[in-house]
Amino acid sequence: MRQSLFAYPVANLLHLLGLTLLVGPIMLLDLRLMGFGRGLIDAAAASRVLTRFALAGLAFAAATGPLLFVADAKSLSTSALLIAKLVLIAAALANAALLRLWWGRLLPDWDLFAPWLAKLQAAASIALWVTVAGLGRMIAYL
């Protein structure tokens, strides 16, 4: 991977594109679930549209992450930052799955009222994904 002039930069670019496609829509959806934009777009419609983009971003990031790892597997395998990033990705995905499981069928009602626990989960989602992105960037420099 590192021997190629273009392989690593392209994989890195695609990984960042995946992260952008994942985190951008998720943040917009989480903000909507927290009550921002109420009256402009209903929560169920926002979820339908934005989740598709987020899943595409997750697929890009999941496909390119291992390519970046193999470029420097020896040092990355002991990186506390990478381990923390992977743990937080698992936590963010679990949070998303639980949010959908617990609250997904109630989304049409959220144009009037969203449960406080769901709002807390949406805020946690934003914090988790922003931290994941920050850790990912720090891996390159530390």
Backbone torsions as a table, in degrees:
resi	resn	phi	psi	omega
1	MET	NA	-47.0	-179.5
2	ARG	-73.1	-22.0	-179.0
3	GLN	-73.2	-25.0	180.0
4	SER	-80.4	140.1	179.7
5	LEU	-66.9	-33.5	-172.6
6	PHE	-112.7	-19.8	-172.3
7	ALA	-59.8	-51.4	-177.6
8	TYR	-66.1	-47.5	178.8
9	PRO	-60.9	-37.6	178.9
10	VAL	-68.1	-43.4	177.8
11	ALA	-61.7	-41.2	178.6
12	ASN	-63.7	-44.4	178.5
13	LEU	-61.9	-44.9	179.2
14	LEU	-65.8	-34.9	177.3
15	HIS	-64.9	-43.1	177.9
16	LEU	-66.9	-36.9	174.9
17	LEU	-61.9	-44.5	177.6
18	GLY	-60.5	-44.0	178.9
19	LEU	-61.3	-42.0	179.0
20	THR	-64.1	-44.9	178.5
21	LEU	-65.7	-27.1	178.5
22	LEU	-81.5	-56.4	-170.5
23	VAL	-73.9	-38.5	179.9
24	GLY	-57.1	-58.1	178.6
25	PRO	-62.3	-37.3	179.3
26	ILE	-63.4	-42.3	178.9
27	MET	-64.3	-41.9	177.9
28	LEU	-62.1	-44.2	179.4
29	LEU	-64.9	-45.0	179.4
30	ASP	-60.8	-42.4	177.4
31	LEU	-62.1	-40.5	177.6
32	ARG	-63.9	-41.6	179.5
33	LEU	-65.7	-27.0	178.2
34	MET	-80.7	-5.0	175.2
35	GLY	113.4	-10.3	178.8
36	PHE	-71.6	137.3	179.4
37	GLY	80.0	9.8	177.4
38	ARG	-59.3	133.0	-177.9
39	GLY	94.6	-19.9	177.7
40	LEU	-91.5	-42.8	177.9
41	ILE	-147.1	135.0	-178.7
42	ASP	-74.9	152.0	-173.3
43	ALA	-60.9	-39.9	-178.7
44	ALA	-64.9	-42.3	178.7
45	ALA	-66.0	-42.0	177.6
46	ALA	-60.0	-42.9	179.8
47	SER	-62.8	-44.5	-179.5
48	ARG	-59.8	-45.8	-176.2
49	VAL	-74.9	-51.3	-172.3
50	LEU	-72.0	-32.0	179.4
51	THR	-63.4	-36.2	178.7
52	ARG	-61.5	-44.1	177.9
53	PHE	-65.1	-42.3	-179.5
54	ALA	-62.6	-40.8	178.6
55	LEU	-65.9	-37.5	175.8
56	ALA	-63.8	-42.1	177.3
57	GLY	-63.6	-40.2	177.3
58	LEU	-61.9	-41.4	178.9
59	ALA	-62.9	-44.7	177.4
60	PHE	-59.7	-49.4	-176.9
61	ALA	-65.3	-40.8	-179.7
62	ALA	-68.2	-31.3	179.8
63	ALA	-77.5	-33.8	-175.5
64	THR	-93.2	-23.3	178.9
65	GLY	-55.4	-49.1	178.0
66	PRO	-61.4	-31.2	177.0
67	LEU	-64.6	-41.0	177.5
68	LEU	-67.7	-36.2	179.9
69	PHE	-63.8	-46.5	-175.5
70	VAL	-66.3	-20.0	178.4
71	ALA	-66.5	-24.5	-179.3
72	ASP	-149.5	48.5	-172.5
73	ALA	-59.6	-37.0	-175.6
74	LYS	-60.6	-50.9	-178.6
75	SER	-78.2	-33.8	-178.7
76	LEU	-69.9	-28.5	-177.6
77	SER	-65.3	-18.6	178.1
78	THR	-112.9	10.3	-177.6
79	SER	-76.3	119.1	176.8
80	ALA	-62.7	-33.4	178.7
81	LEU	-65.0	-44.2	179.4
82	LEU	-65.3	-42.4	179.0
83	ILE	-61.9	-44.6	177.5
84	ALA	-61.7	-41.6	178.9
85	LYS	-60.7	-45.5	-179.1
86	LEU	-65.7	-39.3	177.2
87	VAL	-63.6	-42.8	-179.8
88	LEU	-70.5	-31.9	173.6
89	ILE	-62.5	-45.3	178.2
90	ALA	-60.4	-42.2	178.9
91	ALA	-64.7	-42.2	179.8
92	ALA	-65.6	-40.7	178.3
93	LEU	-67.9	-39.5	176.8
94	ALA	-64.1	-41.7	177.6
95	ASN	-60.5	-43.8	179.4
96	ALA	-64.0	-42.8	179.5
97	ALA	-64.2	-43.0	179.2
98	LEU	-66.8	-40.0	178.2
99	LEU	-59.7	-45.5	-180.0
100	ARG	-67.1	-41.5	-179.1
101	LEU	-65.1	-47.8	-176.1
102	TRP	-76.5	-37.4	-168.9
103	TRP	-118.8	-9.5	-173.0
104	GLY	-53.7	-43.0	-177.5
105	ARG	-72.5	-15.2	-178.9
106	LEU	-94.1	-2.4	-176.5
107	LEU	-52.8	-40.6	179.2
108	PRO	-59.2	-25.7	179.8
109	ASP	-81.3	-12.0	-173.6
110	TRP	-74.2	-5.3	175.4
111	ASP	-73.5	-17.8	175.7
112	LEU	-102.4	-44.2	-174.4
113	PHE	-157.4	131.6	175.0
114	ALA	-113.8	136.4	179.2
115	PRO	-61.6	143.8	-177.8
116	TRP	-62.1	-35.2	179.8
117	LEU	-65.7	-37.9	177.5
118	ALA	-66.2	-39.4	176.5
119	LYS	-63.4	-39.1	177.4
120	LEU	-64.4	-40.6	177.2
121	GLN	-64.2	-39.2	178.3
122	ALA	-64.4	-41.6	177.6
123	ALA	-65.0	-40.4	177.3
124	ALA	-63.0	-37.8	178.5
125	SER	-59.9	-46.6	178.6
126	ILE	-59.9	-47.6	-179.2
127	ALA	-61.5	-42.8	-179.2
128	LEU	-63.6	-49.3	-175.6
129	TRP	-68.9	-35.6	176.7
130	VAL	-66.3	-39.2	177.7
131	THR	-66.3	-41.2	176.4
132	VAL	-57.9	-46.6	179.9
133	ALA	-62.4	-43.5	178.9
134	GLY	-63.2	-43.3	177.5
135	LEU	-62.0	-41.0	179.1
136	GLY	-60.0	-41.2	178.8
137	ARG	-69.6	-37.7	-178.9
138	MET	-68.3	-28.2	179.3
139	ILE	-56.9	-37.1	-177.9
140	ALA	-68.3	-21.5	-172.9
141	TYR	-112.2	-14.2	-177.5
142	LEU	-114.3	NA	NA
